[in-house]
């Protein structure tokens, strides 16, 4: 799914990644995203299914 929305503020690019295994996600974050040319910083935010109030 590709979104064509602009972002303003701290984030220049938002990347949504879904996987069934944590090791795959870890590899994408640490080896793929952070080693892209011209990427200076990254921020990883995890989504949780439920949170009780």
C-alpha positions as CSV (number, residue, x, y, z in Angstrom):
1,X,0.0,0.0,0.0
2,X,1.4,3.4,-1.0
3,X,0.2,6.6,0.6
4,X,0.6,9.9,-1.2
5,X,0.2,12.2,1.8
6,X,2.7,14.9,2.9
7,X,4.3,15.0,6.3
8,X,5.2,18.1,8.3
9,X,7.4,18.5,11.3
10,X,9.9,16.1,12.6
11,X,9.4,13.2,10.1
12,X,10.3,13.5,6.5
13,X,9.4,9.9,5.6
14,X,7.2,7.4,7.3
15,X,7.7,3.7,6.6
16,X,5.1,1.1,7.8
17,X,6.5,-2.4,8.1
18,X,4.5,-5.5,9.0
19,X,6.0,-9.0,9.5
20,X,5.0,-12.1,11.4
21,X,8.5,-12.6,12.9
22,X,10.4,-10.1,15.1
23,X,13.8,-11.2,13.7
24,X,12.7,-10.0,10.2
25,X,11.6,-6.7,11.6
26,X,14.8,-6.3,13.5
27,X,16.8,-7.0,10.3
28,X,14.8,-4.4,8.3
29,X,15.3,-1.7,11.0
30,X,18.9,-2.3,11.8
31,X,20.4,-3.5,8.5
32,X,18.1,-2.1,5.8
33,X,16.6,1.3,6.8
34,X,19.6,2.6,8.8
35,X,22.1,1.8,6.1
36,X,20.3,3.5,3.2
37,X,22.4,6.2,1.6
38,X,21.7,9.8,2.8
39,X,19.8,8.6,5.9
40,X,21.2,10.5,8.8
41,X,18.8,9.5,11.6
42,X,16.0,7.1,12.2
43,X,13.2,6.8,14.8
44,X,11.4,3.5,15.4
45,X,8.0,3.5,16.9
46,X,6.2,0.2,17.7
47,X,2.5,-0.2,17.6
48,X,0.8,-2.2,20.3
49,X,-2.5,-4.0,19.8
50,X,-4.2,-3.0,23.0
51,X,-3.5,-0.7,25.9
52,X,-5.7,-0.6,29.0
53,X,-6.5,2.8,30.4
